[in-house]
Amino acid sequence: MPALAADIDLATLRQHHKHEKAAVFERLAQSGSSARGVRTALHALARLTDQALMRLWQRAGFGADFSLVAVGGYGRGELFPHSDVDVLLLLPDHARPDTDEALKARIEAFIGTCWDLGLDIGSSVRTVAECVDEATKDVTVQTSLLECRLIVGQRSRFVALSRALSEAMDPKAFFVAKSLELRQRHQKFENTPYALEPNCKESPGGLRDLQIILWVSKAAGLGRSWDELARKGLATPLEARQIKANEALLCLIRARLHLIAHRREDRLVFDLQTSVADSFGLKPQVPTEGSATARGARRASEALMRRYYWAAKAVTQLNQILLLNIEERLRQDEARPTELRPINERFFDKGGMLEVASDHLYVQQPHAILETFLLYQTTVGIKGLSARTLRALYNARPVMNAKFRSDPVNRATFRRILMEPEGITHAMRLMNQTSVLGRYLWVFRNIVGQMQHDLFHVYTVDQHILMVLRNVRRFFIAEHSHEYPFCSQLAGGWDKPWVLYIAALFHDIAKGRGGDHSDLGAKDVRVFCRQHGIAREDAELIAFLVQEHLSMSQIAQKADLSDPEVIGAFARRVGNERRLTALYLLTVADIRGTSPKVWNAWKARLLEDLYRYTLRALGGRAPDPDAVVESRKRDALTLVALHALPHQAHKALWDQLDVSYFMRHDASDIAWHTRQISRELARAPEQPFEGTIVRARLSPDSEGLQVLVYAPDQNDLFVRICGYFDQAGFSILDAKVHTTRDGHALDTFQVVAPTMSDHYRELIGMVESGLAQAIEHHGELPPPSRGRLSRRVKSFPVIPRVDLRPDEKAQRWLLSVSASDRTGLLYSIARVLARHGINLQLAKVTTLGERVEDTFLIAGVQLQHNKTQIEIETELLDVLKSEV
């Protein structure tokens, strides 16, 4: 800014600032996408704002012992065109604006003149002690002050602030807090950078992901820039260059969004995408007539968004690599090495993360690339890829060429990945995140970041495909049977889930090429099946599903289902019951994968009606609600009959049980539950049962006892049961928690005592009476026991991990917990849930040696608030720590 007279009036200063800012905006609008050009403009805008604030500070007449400090993004020395200007008025210790009216008036006048000048000011007024106090209580304040920068005023006070903040910083706690914050933010955007209107600052793969890396590295003293992180070995020089290039693109997109919208706008909404694309000089692509490879016309906005998505994808990969490296560096001072458990000669299990044996493994042995994801699926306890593995995959991208794709070994491995009974969703998502899926399946690469301009898709084509794959997979998982019971019933009788997985993977793979994507996709999948050795009968079914994946929804929503000719024509088109069932499952999964708002009860009813009418037309019999579990029920009734229960005695209980109960219990357990509960219900058939039933028996399949609990449900029931077992010295090996339609808990526990007595009848009697009393006694919960840790856990602790996310209908939540096992751990988890009034509806407890992997289906209005979610995750992480 040129020199101005010290006594210049505010109007002149405002006009001058506006003129200088417009010049910076013009340079920013004309700048290229290089890091230097974007950064220069953003820094220039920050310096311009600095100078204006300094002049206003001088006009306000603050004393020499006052300071003005830039914080937040402005504190980094960069400012986007319409971002807030966040400042801290740092007061001397004796200043009290709450009692000093003159000081208060001066502060208010200063802030008012900032607004008059046109600055979107965000201000806080604190002393050094108040700053430190707020920072220790609120991680958001701590983060903002982490990037503080002195604009004008007393430097010694600013230095004292910086020193005090540094002394108060706990790098590990800060890392955990920012990691939880990142996870919550990603969940808000459904864990995908591929929304059609992404937020270039907050969405996964946006600028905030890069800022978090620098925040945690600064807090730990590991570096303040990408080059410094590279020098300290946390990033490679290539990764640093990639980050800076993608960061520059994201910054330029965000800056031009601000300029075009004339306000702070960080979302690439449809209305602005074309204008932003024009600012980059992007032009619509029109296919050449007659070209063999001609694609459909592509808008300039699609070219922009594909560029954005590729940048966001790279940021997501690099964010994961660097955060894992920083976490590992933070844990180095714990003097407790992470155990490397060999899986084979190429891979290790490093505390639940898959670790390559060599940085050059994939270059030297390309077959190991796909083996990585097969092991991720099949190795018990593996929850992700280590930083070393992610980096090796990132550097091995050139290896995945045409020769790699045509290699018979790689094709066999990919086929195995598709046919594994578990882990397909996670494997495919991880393959896409690491760019392996698109490099192996070349037709898939064409739709990565491909836009879908319609009224119901909210994801790019690749993300939609993976969502559909996930939906199909959930039909085959008992824990999700409550979401869409009819689909789960049909899936329970399906013999080859992988047929549906391949169909889901290819159903939209030809979008954007021009022509009918269903026909083109069917051709693609036939080639894929031939190359991967899929039997002809299965290949024809898969091709049929891809070609017809839109037909069922179109007929259900547009045709008259009461017209026999409509049903007859569709039945002839489908051909048989097997094709109909597969098409129905794929159709439901497809519609649900377009947008959370698209699926509704009306569409569900239409599709189900079309399925049933067509099945009848094909000569089959539509399954009743108990079709899939009918055999299991028959077997259970046969066992019940051996105990001479009255006829239909089971009905009162079974009428209150849904599909998920019968899917989660075998016939023996169902018969045992029925015998024990039905006898009690029969004593007063006209009255609602309000008592507590506890029964125990020797476990039919393993050591220990199997314990049944049937009681009116209450928020703290599960925690009281766990508390009893904890106090009595039992370890819970497995828990199946179920809530009946009439509000009763029907829970089954597999427990084991440290020493199982030969007099097991006395032990059973003790459990039955003691647990019933514990449930009916509504006093204060006992504290958890503090058992000793095994030497193995002390030497090689499992890093605690907590994952909380909503289920498909966002009405209930899935909580996944991974930690070192110890006495009382499940009880401690249950206490946290009970303290927040969380209702537990299903639980799956798995103990793998010294590691526990537990999954809970929970509900509660409190879970709708992000603050409560973070509190629950934080408290759970505290109780999961190995230290006693």
N, C-alpha and C positions, 0 to 999 in steps of 0.2 A: 504494500500500500504506500503511495507517495506520502511524503511528509505533509502534515496538516497542522494548522495553528492549534495550540493547546486549548484555546478558548472557543473552538469551533462550536456552533450550535448543533443541537441534536438532529434537526431536519437535514442540515448539510451533511452531517456524518452518515445519516441513514441513506441519503441519496448516493453518497460516495461508496458506501459499503455495497449497496445494491448494484452499482455499476461494476465494481471490481468482481463481485460474485458472478455477475452475468458473463464476464470475460472468462472466468474459470469454467463456468458451465459450458461455454462455447468450446473451450479446449477439450473438455471432457466428452462432449458430443462428437468431436472430430477425432478423438484419440483412437489409436488402434487397440488391439487386444493384448498388447505386450504388457508384462508386469510393470515395466518402467513407466510407460505412458499413463496407465491407470493410476498407479501409486503417486506419480507426480501431481496429477490433478487433485487427488484426494488430500494429499499433504498440503497442496497450495490452498485448498479451501479451509483446512484446519488452521494454517498460519494466518490467513485472512481473518478468521474468526478470533484467533488469539489477539491480533492487533486491535480489533474492534473492542474486545473485552478489556484489554489493557487501558484503552482510552476511556471507556466507561468507568473503570475502576478508579482511574485518576480523578474523574469528575465527581465520583461519589465521596472522595475524601476520607477513605479508610486510613487508619493509623499504620505505622510502619511494621507493627507486630501482627498485622492481619495478612492472610494469604488467600489467593484464588487458585484453585487446583482443578485441572481437567481430569475427569474420571471416565470410566467406561470406554466405549469405542473412541470417543473424542480424546480420551487420555492416551490412546495409542498414536495420536498425532495424525489421524486420518478422519475425514468427515464426509459422509455422503450428502448429496444436495439437500435433502429434506429430513435428515436425521436430527434427533434431539441433540442439543448441546448440553451435555451433562457436566455440571461443575459442583465443586465443594467450596464453600466459604469456610476456611479454616480459621477458627477463632483462637485467640490467646486464652489461657486457662481461666483468667479472671473475668472474661467477657460473659455476660448473662443477658442475652436478648429478651428472655422472658420477663426480666425485671427492669432492664434498662430500655426505657421507651425510646430514647434518642437513637440508640444503636438499632433497635428494632425497625424504627422508621427509616434509617439509612439503608439497612439491608433490603427492606421492601422497595425503597426507591430505586436501588441499584437493579434489582430483579425486574422491576417495572420498566426501566429504561432499556434493559436487554430485550424485552418483548417489543417495546416501541421501535427498536432498531430492526426488528424482523427476525430475531434469533428465537428458535424453539427451545427455550431454556428449560433445563431440568435441574433443580438446585437442591442442595442439602446444606445445613448450617450446623457445624459441630466443632468441638475441640478435639485435640489429639486423643484424649482419654475416651471421649464419646465415640470417636471413629473406631477405636480398638474394641470397645465394648459391643458396638453394633456388629462389627465384623465377626466377632466370635459367636454371636447369636444368629446371624443371618448370612448364609453363604453367598447370597446375591450381592449383599453389601461388600462382603469380603472380595468377591470377584471384581466388582466395580473399582474398588480401591487398589486392587492388584496392579492396575494399569494407570495409576495416578501420575500426573505430570504437572509441575509447577508452571503457572502462567505468569503470575506477578505476585509480589509480596515477599514476606520474610522467608528466605531460603532455609535458615536453620530450623525453623518450625516444621517446614516440609520434610527436611532430612530426619527430624525426630519422628515424624509420622511414619515415614518409610521404614525406619529402624524398628519402631514399635509394632508395625504390621508384620514385618518379617519375623520378629521374635514370637508373635502370637500365632503364626502360621504353623499348622500341622499338615505337612504335605500329604501324608497318607489319608488322613480324614478328608482333606480337601479333594483328593483324587476320588475317593469313594462317593463323596457328595456330588461331584460333577458327573461321575459315571451314572449315578442314579438319575440325575437330572437329564442327562443325555437320553437314557432309556425312556424316561417318561415323555420327553419331547418327541422321540421317534414313535412311541406308541400313539401319541396324539395324531401323527401323520400316518398311522397304520404301518409303520416300519418299512416304508418304501419311498425311495426318491422319485418314483415313477407316476405320481399323481398327475393328472392332465393339467392341473393348475397349481404347480408346486410353489412353495415359498422358498425363494433362493437364499434366504437367510436362515430360516428355522427348520426346513424340511431335512430329512436324512440326506447327507451328501451336500448340504448347503454350507454357507460360510460359518455358521455357528459350530459345525463339527471341526473345522480347522481352528477356530478360536479356542475351543476346549483343549486342543492339544497344546497350544502355546500357554494357556492359563496353567495347566497342571505342570508343564515343564518349568515355567517361571516360578511357580510355588515351590518346586523341588530344587530349584537352582540348577536345572539341567540345560537351560538355554532359553533365549528370548527371541530367536529367529530361526527360520528354516535352515539357514547355512550353519548356525551354531549347533543345531541338533544333528546336522550331518557331520560336523567336526567331532562331536562327542559320540558318534557311532549309533545314535538312536535312529537315524535315517541314512540311507545311502545317498550319494550325490545325485543319482538318477531320480530317486524318490523326491529329493528336495526340489529338483528342477520340475518334476511333474506337478508337485504341489503348487509351486509358484505359478506355473502356467495355468492350471485349473483355477487357482484362487483369483488370478487376474481376470479370467473370463467371467467368473461368478461376480466379481466386484464390478466389472463393466456392465454386466446385465442389470445388476441392482441399481447402479448409478443411472443408467439410461431409463430404467423403470421410473425412478424418481423424477427425472427430467420430463419424461413423456406424460406422466400422470399429474405433474405439477403439485405433488404432495408425497408424503412418505408412503410408498407402496412397494412391498417386497414380494408380492405374489405375481407370478406370471399368469395372470388371468387371461382368458380368451380375448377379451376386448383390447388388450395391450400387446399381445404376442406379435401380431402383424406389424405394428408400429416399431416394436423393438427389433424385429427381423429387418425391417427397412433401414433402421439406423446402423445395422451391420452390413448393409449392402447386399443382403440375401435376396434372391429372386426366385419366383415360382419355377418349378421344373416341369416341363411338358414333355411327355414321351415322344420319341421319334416314330412316326407312323411306319408300320411294317417291320420295326425292329424286333428281332427274336427275343430280346431281353427287355422289351418295353415294360415299364411299370406304369401304374396309375399316376395321374398328375399329382405332384407334391407341392403343397403351398410353401411359401417362404417361411411361414411360422413353423411348419413341420421341420424344416431344415434347422431353424434356430433351436427348437425343442430337442431335436436329436443331439445337437451339439451340447445343449445343457445337460441332457441325461447322461451322456458319456462322461462329461466332467463330474457330475454328481456321483456317478458310479466309481470313478477313479478316486474321488475324495473319500467315499465310503470305505473302499479297500485300504487306502493309505491311512485313514483315521484309525481303523482297526489295528493295523500293523504297529503304528506308532504308540497308540495307547497301551497295547500289550507290552511293547518294549519299555515304556515308562513305568508301567506297573511292575515289571520284572526288576527294573533298576531300583525302584523304591523298596523292594523286598530283599535286596541284596544284603542290607545291614541286619537282617534277622538271623543271620548265621545258621539258617536251617535250610539245607538244599532241597529243592523240589525233586522228588524221586523220578528217575527215568526208568520206566518199566518197559523192557523190550516187547514189541508186538511181533516183529519179524526182523530180518536183517536190514530193512529199509526204514522202519518206523518205530517210534517210542510213544508210550503214554506218559506225558509230562503233566502230572497233576490234573488229569482229565482233558488235556489238550493233545492233539495229535502232532507229534514232532518228527520232522525228517531227520534221518541219520547224517545227512550231508547237505550243505548249501547247494551243491551242484547235482543233487540226486536226479532231478527231473531232466536236466540237460543230458546227463549220462545214461539215464534209464527212463525214457519217455513213458514206458508202460506204467510207471509208478504214479503218473498224474491221475489217471482214472482210479487206480487202486486206492488213492487217498480217500476218495469219496465212498468207495465200497467199505473201507475200514471204518470210516466215520459212521456209516450205517450199522455195521455189524459188530463193532467192538464195544462191549459193555463198559459204560462209564465215560466214554469219549463224548465231550460236549462241544467241541469246537476245534479249530486249528490254531496252533501256536503262531506267534509272530514270525518265527523262523520259517515255518511252513508256508504261511501266507506270502512272505517275501519271496520264497523260492518259486511259488506259483506265479507271482507277479512277473518275475524275471524269466520265466519259462514260456511266456506267450509265443515267442517266435518258433518254438519247437512244435507247437500245435498247428501243423500245416496239412496239406493234402495227403502227404504220406502218413502222417499220424492218424488222420481220419479213416484211411482205408486199411489200416493195420488190423489183421484178424484178431490179434490178442486184445486190442483196444475195443473192438466191436464186441467181443465176448464179455469183456468187463462191463461195458455200458449196459449190455443186455442183463447181466447179473444185477446191476444196480436197480434196473427197472423191476426186476422180478423178486427182489428181497421182500420179505413179509412186513418189514418195518423200516421207517426212516426215509421213505422216498421223498416226502415233502421237504424235509430239512436238507437232504442231499442235493436235490435239484435247485433249491434256493441258494445253497452255498456254491454250487457250480455256476450259477448265473452271477452271483456277487463277485466271484473270482474270475469271471470272463471265460471259464472253461467250457461251459455249456454251449455258448455261441461259437466257440472255436472248434469244438468237436462236431456239433450239429450245425452245419453251416447255414441251413435254411432257417434255423432259429436266430442266428446272428442278424439276419435281415430285418427282424421285427423287434430287436432290442431298441427301446426308446421310440418305437413307432407310435405316433399319435392315433387316437380314435375320435373323430369329430362326430359325435352323436349325442343323443339326449340321456343316455343311461350309463355308458362306460365312464368310469372315473379313473381308470388306469391305462397305462400304455399296453400295447398288445402282449409284450413279454410278461409284464406283471399280471395281467389278467389271466394268461395261460397258467401261470404258477398258482394263482388264487384258485382257479378251477381244479387244478391238480390237488391242491390242499383240500378242497371241499370233497372231492371224490374219496380221498384217503380217509377223511373223518367219518364217512359212512361205515367204514370197516373197523372203527375204534369204539369200544364199548363205552368209554368215558364221554363220548360225544353223542351217544344214542338218544339222549334227551332232547337234542336240538331238532332232529327230523326223524322221528321214530319209524315212520313207514319206509323211508330210504334205508335206515339201518336194518330193518327187518329183511328187505330185499337183498341188501349187501351181504347179510349173514348167510344167505344161501348161494352166494356167487362163488364159483370155484377158482377164477383166475383174475384177481384184482388188477394185475399188471396190464391186462387188455384195456381196461378203462383208463389206466394211467397213460398208456401210449396214445390213446384216442384224445385224452385231455391235452397232452403235450402238442398234438398236431392239429387240433380242431380249428385254430385261427392262425396257423403258422404261415399261411399264404396271403394274409392281409397286406394291402398296399402294393400288390403287384399288377393290379388291373385284372379284370375278369372275375369270375365267381371263385371266391377264396375257398369255398367248400369243395369244388371240383379239383382245384389246384392242390389243395391240402390232401385230398384223397390220393392223388398221384404221388405226392411226396411221401406219404406214409407207406404206400405200396413199395416204393423204392427202399425205404428204411427197413421194412420188414424183410424184404428179400436179402438185403445186405447183412442183416442181423440174425438170419436163420429162424425167423418166426414161421411156424407151420402155416400152410396155406389157409386152412379153415379159420385160424385165429386172425390171420392177416386180412381175410375178407371181412370178418366182423369189424375189425378196427377201421378198415377203409369205409365200410358202411356207416359207422358212427361218425367219422369225420365228415363224410359227404352229406349226412342227414342231420347233423347236430342242431340245425335251426328248425327243422320241419315240425317237431312235436310242439314246441312253444308257439309256432305260428298257427298251427291247427287248433291248439287248445284255446288260444286267445282270440282267434278270428273266425273260426268255423262254428257251425251249429252242431253241437255235440249230441243233440237229440235226434239228428238226422241219421238214420241207419246207413245211408249211402256214404256219408262222411266217414263214419267209423269203419265201414267195410273197405273203402278205398285206402284208408290209413293202415288197416290190418294187412291188406295185400302188399302195400309198400314196405311194411316192416317184415312180414313173412313168417316169423315164429316168435314164441314167447321169450326165448333167450335174447334175441335182438331187441325186443320191446323193453325188457327189463334194463338192459344195458343203456339203451337210448334214454329211458326215463331218468336213470341215475345221472347220466352225463348232462341231460337238459337241466335238471335241478341244480347241479353243481355249476353249470355255465351261467344260469341266470343269477345265482347268488354271487358269482364272481365278477359281475359287472359293476355293482355298486351296493353298499349296505342298505340303500333305500329302495332298491328295485324289487326285491323279493317281498311278497306279502301273502296273506292268507287266501286272497282271491285267486292269485296265480297258482298257489299250491293246490287249491281245490279243483281248479280246471285241469291241471296236469294229472292229478290223481284220478279224476273222473275219466279222462281220456285213456289213462292206463288201464283202468278197470273195464271200461267198455270195450277196448280193443282186445284185452285178454279174453273176454267172454266171446268176442267175435272169432278169435283164433281157436276157440274150442277148449281153452283152458279154464281154470277156476281162479278167480281173483283171490289173493290171500286175505284171510281175515286178520285182525290186529295181532293174533297170536301165532301167525303162520310159521315164522322162523323158529320160535321157541316151543312149538307144539310138541315136538319130540321130547324135549327136555322136561316139559310138564308131564307128559305121559310116563316117563321113567320115574319122575318124582312121585307121582300118584301110585305107581306100582310099589314103591318102597314104603309109602305111607300106609298102604293097605295091609302090609305085613304087621302093622301095630294096631290093627282093629279100631281105627278111628271111625266115628259115625259117617254115614254117607253124606257127601257134600260138606263135610266139616271144614275143608280147606277153603271154601268159597269166600267166607267173610274176610279172610286175610288176602287171598289172591286178587280179589276185586280192588284192593287198595295198592296193588303193586304194578309198576309200569314196565316197559320193555327193558330198560337199563338194568333193573334188578335181575331179570331172568338171564340176561346176557352176561352178567358178572358173576353168577353163581351156578355151580353144576348141580346135577339132579340130586346128589347126596346131600348137599347143603340145603337145597330147597326143601327136601323131605324132612330134614332135621328141624329146620325153622318151622315148617308147617306143623309138625307134631307138637313141638313145645309151645307154640303160640296159640294154635287152634284150641287146645285143651282149655287154656285160660279164657279165651274169648267165648267158648261155649258155655261157661258157667253163668254168664249174664248176657245172653245174646241181644237183649233189647237195650242194654246200657252201654254207653261209650267206655272203653277200657281206659282207666286212668292210672293203673298200677305200673309196676316195674317188673319185668321178667329178665332174669339173668340165668343162663344155663351154660355149663362148661362140659367139655368132653376131651378125651385124648384126641389129638389131631389125627385124622385119618391118613394124611399124606406125609406128615413130617413130625419132628420132635415137638414137644410142648403141648399146650392146650389150645383148643379152639373155644372161644367164648362168644356167646350170643347175648346181645342186649336188645330188649324191645321196651320202649318207654315213650311217653309223650315227649315230643321234641322240645328243646329249649336251647338258648344260645350257648350256654356253658356246659351242655351235656358232654360233648366230646372231651373238653378239657378236664371235667371231673373224672371221666373214665380213665383218661391218660394219667391223671394225678393219682388215682388209686393204684394203677399198675406201677407207677414210679415209686410210690411209697412202699409198696409191697415187694419191690425188688424184681419185678418182671420186666423183661425187654419185649417191646412190641415189634414183631417181625413183619406183620402185615395187618392192614386194616381195610375193611370194606364198609363204608358208611353209606346208608341209604335212607331216604325220607319217603314215607308212604304218602299216598294221596290224602289221607285223613290226618296228616300231621304227626305221625309217630316215627321215631327213629328205629331202624332195624339195622343194627351194626354187628359185624363179625370181626373178631380180633384173633390173630395168631400170636400167642405169647409164649415165652419160655423163661423159666426161673434159672438162676445161676446153677442150682443143683436140683434136679427133678427128683423128688422123693419117690421111693418105691410104693409108698402109701398114697397113691395118686388120688384115691377117693376122698381122703381128708383134705388134700389140696384143692380138689374140685369144690368140695363143700365150703372151704374157706373163701374161695373166689366168689362163689354164688351168693353167699350171705354178705361178705364184706363189700363187694362191688355194689350190690343193691342198696346197702346202707349209704355208701358214698354218693350214689346218684340222688337218693331221696333226701340227703342232708344238704341243706342249702346254706351252710355256713361259709366262712372264708376259705378260699382255696389254699391248700398247703404250699409252701415254697418248694421249688424243684430241688431234688437231691443233687449233690455235687460229687458225682463219682469220679474215680481216677481215670486218667487217660492212659491208653496203652502206649508203650514206648514207641511203637511204630507211628502212631498218630502224632506223638510229640516230635518225632524226627522228620516226618514227612506229612505235615498237615495238608488237608484238602482245602483249597481256597473256597470259602463260603460263597455261594451264588444263590440269588433270589430272583425269580422272574414272575411278575404279576401282570396278567393281561386279560382283557375281556374275552368272553366266549363269542360265538357267532352272533348271538342276539344282543350282546352287550347288556344282558340282564344278570348274568353270573360271571364269575371270574375264575381263571385257572391260575393257581399258585404253584410254582415249581421250586423246590428247594434242594440244594446239593451242599453237603458238608461232611466233615468227619463225624463218625458215629460216636456217641457217648451216652451214658445213662441219663435219662431224663430229657433228652433232646426233643423228642416229640411232644412231651408235656410242656416244655418251654415254648415251643412253637404254638401249641394250642392256647397257652396263656395269652400270648400276644394277640391272637385272633379274638379271644373272648374279651380281652380288655377293650378292643375297639368295637365290640358288639357285632362281630362278623359271624354269620351263620354258615356252618360247614355242612355241605350236602353230599359230597362224595370225597373219599380219600383213598389214595393208593400209596402204600408205604413199602419201599423197597430198600433192603439193606444189602450192600455189596461189599462184604468184608468190613473194612473200616470206613466205608463211604455209604452215606444214605442218599437216595434219590427219591424224594417224595413229591407227590402231586395231589393237590386239593382243589375241589370245586367248591367255591365259596360265594356267598351273596351278602348284600348289605347296602343300604343307601349311602353309607359313608364312602363306599368305594367309587362313587361318582365324582369325588373331589380329588384332584391331583395331590393336594397337600396331604390328605389322609393316606393316599397310596404310598407316597414317599416316606411318611412316618412309619407305616407298617413295614415297608421294605427295610428301612434303617433299623428299626427295632429287631426285626428278624435277623439281620446281619449281625447285630450285637450278640444275640443269643446263640448264633451259629458258630461263633469264634471258638477255637479249640481251647483257649486258655480257661482254666478253672479258678 
